[in-house]
Amino acid sequence: MPKTQLTSAALRSPNGVFSQATTIEATGRLVFVSGMTARRPDGSIAGVGDITEQTRQVCENVQAAVREAGGTLDDVCRVDVYVRNMEDFAKIHEVRAQYFHEPLPASTMVEVSKLAHPDYLIEISAIAVIA
């Protein structure tokens, strides 16, 4: 699947691990990954109070869902990130850089007051195109 990261001189350069826009020559299957949280397979919550560990578990969960569909994180073209504290932006992107590589997916990150469980600090949903 040819995925291209777009960069426009008319836009500010991204300050994190994402692109301004991503194009996909979509001849494959679209995979819509529901919001993933820091839940481990056994149901426990990873990294309670620790945004770095929770982000790592969330990325592992997104990766597992995409892998089950026959793809990799390189097939992800968009992520939506919901965080409890926008001050964690740099820590989140430090972890994301370990999972997502160029061409980077397009991304939105918003701060929310609550997630589905009070111990969740982050949730990520994703869209992938798998050839």
C-alpha positions, 0 to 999 in steps of 0.5 A, spaced: 500 500 500 503 506 497 502 511 503 505 518 502 506 523 508 504 530 505 508 536 507 505 543 505 509 550 506 503 553 507 502 549 514 506 549 520 511 543 521 508 538 526 511 538 532 510 531 534 510 524 531 504 525 525 504 528 518 500 534 516 496 529 511 497 522 509 495 520 502 493 512 501 492 509 494 486 505 497 486 498 494 486 494 500 482 493 506 480 499 511 481 497 518 477 501 523 480 500 530 476 502 536 479 506 541 484 502 545 486 503 552 491 501 557 488 494 558 492 488 558 489 482 555 488 479 562 484 485 564 488 489 568 490 496 567 498 498 565 501 503 568 496 506 573 498 514 573 504 513 568 502 516 561 509 513 558 507 506 560 499 507 558 501 510 552 506 504 550 500 499 552 495 503 548 500 502 542 501 495 543 494 494 543 493 498 537 498 494 534 495 487 536 488 489 532 492 491 526 496 485 526 490 481 527 487 484 520 493 482 517 497 489 517 502 492 521 503 499 524 506 502 518 499 501 515 496 506 519 494 512 516 490 516 521 490 516 529 485 520 534 488 520 541 484 522 547 488 524 553 487 527 560 492 532 560 495 535 554 501 537 558 503 529 557 504 531 549 512 530 549 512 523 553 506 521 549 510 522 542 516 519 545 513 513 545 509 514 539 516 515 535 518 508 537 511 505 534 510 509 528 515 511 522 515 515 516 511 516 512 507 518 519 499 517 520 495 523 520 493 525 527 488 529 532 490 529 539 485 532 544 484 533 552 478 530 555 475 531 562 474 523 563 475 517 559 471 510 560 475 508 566 478 513 571 485 510 571 485 511 563 490 517 561 490 516 554 485 512 548 487 511 541 483 509 535 486 508 528 484 507 521 489 502 517 489 500 510 492 493 508 493 491 501 
